[in-house]
Structures are given as C-alpha cells and as structure tokens.
Amino acid sequence: MELPYRFICIEGNIGTGKTTLCRKLANICNAELILEEFTDNPFLENFYASPERYALQVELFFLSERYKQLKSYPINNNLLNTAFISDYIFIKSLLFASHNLSGDELLLFRRLFDIVAPTLPQPEIIFYIHRKPVELLELIRKRSRTFEQGIQQEYLKGIEESYFHYFNKLTKIPIVVIDSKGLDFENSEEDFRYILEIISKPYTGKITYLTREDNPLFG
C-alpha cells in the first residue's frame, strides 16, 4: 500500500498503543520503522519511583537517544523515496521535560534542545491517537510493566495537555487527532482498517479531529 507521505509520526499519550500501530502500518505499507527504545533508558524505573530526583537524567537520556536515532535515518536525503513511520515526534522530549522539570534544570534542557532540534527532519504529518487518561490507566495496567503501575491519572492528564498546547501553536505540519475510544486496532481487523483508511488520506489545515462516527463505513 502506498502512503501519501514520506515521513509520518504516530503519537499519543503513554499506553495508547502507538508502537503496536506503527509496527502494523509499516508492515502493510512497506515503510521503514523508527521505534523509540524507551526500555533502554537506565533512569526510567527510578524516575517513576522518585520523579523529582531522576527527572533530569531520564529526560536528557531520551533527548540524546532520540536525536541519535533520527540522525541515523536518511529522511532528508531520501533518494529511494522510502516511507518512514515513527512512534514519536522529537519535540516529545521538550513536552515531557516541560512537564517534569522546572527552574534551572528546565532552562538547561531547553538550551540543549534548541541546539539539536533544528538539525533534525520534520514529519510531514502527525497522527495523534487519543484516549482519555482513565482509559489509559486500564491499558497500562493490562500491559503489566511493573515500573509503570504507579502512574497517576493526573500525570497522564498533564501530558495530554502538553501535547494539545503544542498542537494548537503548530502551523506548518498537519495534525490528525484520532479518537480511539473502544478501538482495538491490534486485534480487530475492522478497527485496524479504519485506522489505515485515515492514515492513507491527504490532509490540509491545522488540526483535524476524527471519531468513528465521522466515517460512514464504520458505524
């Protein structure tokens, strides 16, 4: 299947299933897959146990790894016209850091981010998989990652607000927000086809909000 974009980012809050969706999309669309290796972060488990103590370490590690990973792909020099699908946008580093850091630590992080961000490719479009924080807590519980079990609804709500604050300021990249309430695109072929149809269309404008009711084929 041919996609109308060469660099797509699938985003979402913690537990939305964006990585699973990226894997399925890349397989069917013959695209190059860019996945964040978040479990490699040696500070992550400690961060969830003691956020104030480990926030700077965890965010700096994510920043450096995301930068190194995106620089390793020939997205800007795409001679073969390959499609790339990523399960994160680079500014995710700043969004999470702005939520988790403050004062001089946040200032330091912003300075480093501003140095490296302009050198990286920008996605042609962002698809944001949206679920309410209360739904995310149940999904996080089901996937049974021990270090995530202490995540609170308030934290997820804050992350969601950070994303939408950024989206409302963004003007150069189309954003498609997909309400995924009740969807199981991992196990339901119908639900996955619904997402696939959305991804395969061109979009213009700033932000497009979609629910299942918007598509007459999937009532």
Secondary structure, 3 states (H helix, E strand, C coil): CCCCCCEEEEEECCCCCHHHHHHHHHHHHCCEEECCCHHHCCCHHHHHHCHHHHHHHHHHHHHHHHHHHHHCCCCCCCCCCCCEEECCCCCHHHHHHHHHCCHHHHHHHHHHHHHHHHHCCCCCEEEEEECCHHHHHHHHHHHCCHHHCCCCHHHHHHHHHHHHHHHHHCCCCCEEEEECCCCCCCCCHHHHHHHHHHHCCCCCCCEEEECHHHCCCCC
